[in-house]
Structures are given as C-alpha cells and as structure tokens.
C-alpha cells in the first residue's frame, strides 16, 4: 500500500463533522468517517532516501573554509559508520527525487480530498433541502407539493458550486467588514463627506470630486484628510483613515502622485 503525505488536521475535522450526522438511516457519514480515520491511522513511511555517510560538523566546516583558501586540512571529517556527534549525510539527487515523488502523491491526495469534500457538501445541501421541502409538505403550505416535485426532478447542486458560493459569500462578508470600518471612522472622527461638482469645459456635463473633511481645534480648523477625483468614496475614506493625526490643510503628494504619508510608510517597510 502506497503511503502519501496528507493534511491530518483537515481529515480529522471532516471526520468529526461526519460522525453522528443524520443520513436518514443510511449511515454513510459514519462509514466515511471510519474510512478517513483508518486511512490516517496508518504509520508514516520514508522511502527513497538513505544515509550514505556520517560527518563531523565542525571538521567539515574547517575543511570547507580552508579548502576555499587553497589550504590543506588533514583531519578526517567523513565516516562510513555512525558515532556520537556525527551527522548523517544523504545524496542530494536522492532527496530531490524523493521530494518530487512525495509532492506528486501529496497533490494527488489533495485532489482526492477535494473530491470527497465536494461530495460531502453535495450530500449535505441535498439532505437539508429535502428536509425543508418535507417540512413544507407536512405543514400544508401552498405550492409545497409542486416544489417537492421540482426538487425531486432536479439534480443535486454540485459540491464545487457550493464551494464557489461559500467563497463568494466570504468575499462579500470581508467587503462588508471593510465598509463597516469606514462607517465607524466617519462616526468616530466626525468627518464631513462633501461631494463637489466641476463642469467639464464644453462637454456639457460635470465631474464629481469627493472630500473627507476633518475638524480640528487649531488652525486650519477644517482640513481635507482624504480626497478622490474619480467618484470613489471608498478610496477617499481609505486615504482619510491613514492620514496623520494633525495633517496639513490638504493632502500632500510625492512626484508619483502618492500621498506623502503612504509613500513614507512604504519606504519604512
């Protein structure tokens, strides 16, 4: 039986999730959890790499330094048998070959894990949808029987589609977190958000610029801490949130058009 590297923590989490889940009497979740636990309970093996010699680290370092200077070092630094203080040495090509083989097996196992994950998501979504339709039918809701017929006629939602939906929802949640931070900043700093209109010569329309104005005790009492000329309110707020505590009357920019504070922070990093 071939042994491969797997993410044991990930498999363990999935086994915990599957154990005890309701499969409407079929018991496939417990069976799958048992198979997963049995797989990663197998002992690990290291194949393809053997120790070919043993070296004295200090003697080897002296040999390396003196050898680079053209000198001669008469102390033996490599032995065929192990001893206290010696370090095992292996062939580089053997290590690379073993690493390549393990990497290939790991990638194959990752693909297999992804397939199992998609299958589990598909079963879980289909099971929950079936229970929801059954509750609708038992409650006698209008249109429940038609909805049940449509559900039974439709194929299950593929697991990869559920994964894409989860990723999309996570991205939306992250975007909402950032917007909340922007709204919190407006409330905490008592900023004014001003939209300014400027005519575009003979074009017959106008462009909108946005200014985030902060209020200070010292002159100038009103200072533009963030601005944007492309109607991007979020960009203006992001600039204001990185402004210094006592900014100038208007943001200052370097020769590349970047806010000076952001440019200085980039140089410090």
C-alpha positions in Angstrom: 0.0 0.0 0.0 1.4 3.4 -1.0 1.8 6.0 1.7 1.3 9.7 1.0 1.5 12.9 2.9 -1.9 14.2 3.9 -3.3 17.1 6.0 -4.3 15.0 9.0 -5.8 18.0 10.8 -8.1 18.7 7.8 -9.2 15.0 7.6 -9.7 14.9 11.4 -12.1 17.9 11.2 -14.1 16.3 8.4 -14.3 13.0 10.3 -15.6 14.9 13.4 -18.2 16.6 11.2 -19.3 13.4 9.6 -19.6 11.3 12.7 -23.1 11.4 14.1 -24.6 13.3 11.1 -28.1 12.2 10.1 -28.2 10.3 6.8 -31.8 9.4 7.0 -30.9 5.9 8.2 -28.3 5.0 5.6 -25.3 5.6 7.8 -22.9 6.7 5.1 -21.5 9.5 7.2 -20.3 7.2 9.9 -18.9 4.8 7.4 -17.0 7.6 5.6 -15.6 8.9 8.9 -14.4 5.5 9.8 -12.6 5.1 6.4 -10.9 8.5 6.9 -9.7 7.7 10.4 -8.5 4.3 9.3 -6.5 6.0 6.4 -4.6 8.4 8.5 -4.1 5.9 11.3 -1.6 4.1 9.1 2.0 4.6 10.1 4.0 7.0 8.0 6.9 5.7 5.9 10.0 7.4 4.5 11.1 6.0 1.2 13.9 6.6 -1.3 16.4 8.4 0.9 19.3 6.6 2.7 22.2 7.9 4.8 25.4 7.3 2.8 28.0 8.7 5.2 28.4 10.4 8.5 30.2 13.8 9.0 31.7 15.8 11.9 30.1 19.2 11.5 33.0 21.2 13.0 35.6 19.3 11.0 33.6 19.7 7.8 33.3 23.4 8.4 37.1 23.7 8.8 37.6 21.7 5.7 35.2 23.9 3.8 36.9 27.2 4.9 40.4 26.0 4.4 39.6 24.3 1.1 38.2 27.5 -0.3 41.5 29.2 0.5 43.6 26.5 -1.1 44.8 25.2 2.3 45.1 21.6 3.4 43.2 20.1 6.4 44.4 16.7 7.5 41.6 15.8 9.9 39.1 13.2 8.7 35.6 14.6 8.5 33.6 11.8 6.9 33.0 8.2 8.2 31.0 5.2 6.9 29.5 4.3 10.3 27.6 6.5 12.8 29.1 7.7 16.0 28.3 10.3 18.7 28.2 13.8 17.4 28.2 12.8 13.7 25.5 14.0 11.3 24.1 11.7 8.7 24.6 12.7 5.1 22.4 11.8 2.1 22.7 12.2 -1.7 21.1 15.4 -3.0 19.7 13.7 -6.1 18.0 11.1 -3.9 16.5 13.8 -1.7 15.2 15.7 -4.8 13.7 12.5 -6.3 12.0 11.6 -3.0 10.7 15.1 -2.6 9.3 15.1 -6.1 7.6 11.7 -5.6 6.1 12.8 -2.2 4.9 16.1 -3.8 3.2 14.3 -6.6 1.5 11.9 -4.2 0.5 14.8 -1.9 -1.0 16.7 -4.9 -3.0 13.6 -5.8 -4.2 13.2 -2.3 -5.2 16.9 -2.1 -7.3 16.4 -5.3 -8.9 13.3 -3.7 -9.6 15.2 -0.5 -11.2 18.0 -2.6 -13.4 15.5 -4.4 -14.5 14.0 -1.0 -15.2 17.5 0.3 -17.3 18.4 -2.7 -19.3 15.1 -2.4 -19.9 15.8 1.3 -21.1 19.3 0.6 -23.4 18.0 -2.2 -25.0 15.4 0.1 -25.3 17.9 3.0 -27.0 20.5 0.8 -29.3 17.9 -0.8 -30.3 16.5 2.6 -31.1 19.9 4.1 -33.1 20.9 1.0 -35.0 17.6 1.2 -35.9 18.2 4.9 -37.0 21.7 4.1 -39.3 20.5 1.4 -40.7 17.8 3.6 -41.5 20.3 6.3 -43.3 22.5 3.8 -45.4 19.5 2.7 -46.2 18.4 6.2 -47.2 21.9 7.1 -49.6 22.0 4.1 -48.1 25.2 2.7 -49.4 26.4 -0.6 -47.4 25.1 -3.6 -45.5 22.7 -1.3 -46.2 19.6 -3.5 -45.2 21.4 -6.7 -42.0 22.5 -5.0 -41.3 18.9 -3.9 -41.9 17.6 -7.4 -39.4 20.2 -8.8 -36.9 19.3 -6.2 -37.1 15.6 -6.9 -36.8 16.2 -10.6 -33.7 18.4 -10.3 -30.2 17.1 -9.9 -28.3 17.8 -6.7 -26.2 21.0 -6.6 -22.6 20.1 -7.3 -20.2 20.4 -4.5 -17.8 22.7 -6.4 -20.7 25.1 -7.0 -21.4 25.2 -3.2 -17.7 25.9 -2.6 -17.8 28.8 -5.1 -20.9 30.1 -3.4 -19.1 29.9 0.0 -16.1 31.7 -1.3 -18.3 34.4 -2.8 -20.1 34.9 0.5 -16.8 35.1 2.4 -15.6 37.8 -0.1 -18.8 39.7 0.4 -18.5 39.5 4.2 -14.9 40.8 4.0 -16.1 43.7 1.9 -18.8 44.4 4.4 -16.3 44.4 7.2 -14.2 47.0 5.4 -17.3 49.2 4.8 -18.2 48.9 8.4 -14.7 50.2 9.4 -15.2 53.1 7.0 -18.6 54.0 8.5 -17.2 53.6 12.0 -14.4 56.0 11.1 -16.9 58.7 9.9 -18.8 58.4 13.1 -15.8 58.4 15.4 -13.9 61.2 13.7 -17.0 63.3 13.0 -15.9 63.7 9.4 -17.8 65.6 6.8 -18.2 63.9 3.4 -18.5 66.5 0.7 -19.3 66.0 -3.0 -18.1 68.8 -5.3 -19.2 69.2 -8.9 -16.9 70.7 -11.5 -18.0 71.4 -15.1 -16.1 69.7 -17.9 -15.4 72.6 -20.2 -17.7 72.3 -23.3 -18.6 68.7 -22.7 -22.0 69.7 -21.2 -21.5 67.6 -18.1 -19.6 67.7 -14.9 -17.3 65.6 -12.8 -17.7 64.8 -9.1 -14.9 65.0 -6.6 -15.1 63.8 -3.0 -13.5 65.4 0.1 -13.4 63.9 3.6 -13.1 66.9 5.9 -11.9 66.7 9.5 -12.4 69.3 12.2 -9.6 70.5 14.5 -9.2 72.9 17.3 -6.1 74.5 15.8 -6.0 76.5 12.6 -6.9 75.5 10.0 -10.0 74.1 11.8 -11.2 72.3 8.7 -8.7 70.0 6.9 -9.1 67.7 4.0 -7.9 64.4 5.2 -8.9 62.3 2.2 -10.0 63.1 -1.4 -10.8 61.4 -4.7 -11.5 62.8 -8.1 -12.9 59.6 -9.6 -16.1 59.5 -7.7 -14.7 56.7 -5.4 -15.9 57.3 -1.9 -14.2 54.3 -0.5 -10.8 55.4 -1.8 -11.3 58.8 -0.2 -12.2 57.2 3.1 -9.3 54.8 3.0 -6.9 57.8 2.5 -8.5 59.6 5.4 -8.2 56.5 7.6 -4.4 56.5 7.0 -3.9 60.3 7.4 -1.6 61.5 10.1 -3.1 62.8 13.4 -2.5 66.5 12.5 -2.5 66.7 8.7 -1.9 69.8 6.6 -4.9 71.7 5.2 -4.9 69.3 2.1 -3.2 66.0 1.4 0.4 66.3 0.1 1.6 64.1 -2.7 5.0 63.0 -3.9 6.3 63.2 -7.5 4.4 60.0 -8.4 1.1 61.3 -7.1 1.0 59.2 -4.0 0.0 60.6 -0.6 3.2 61.5 1.2 2.3 59.6 4.3 1.6 56.4 2.3 4.9 56.8 0.4 6.9 57.3 3.7 5.2 54.2 5.2 6.2 52.2 2.1 9.8 53.2 2.4 9.8 52.3 6.1 8.6 48.8 5.2 
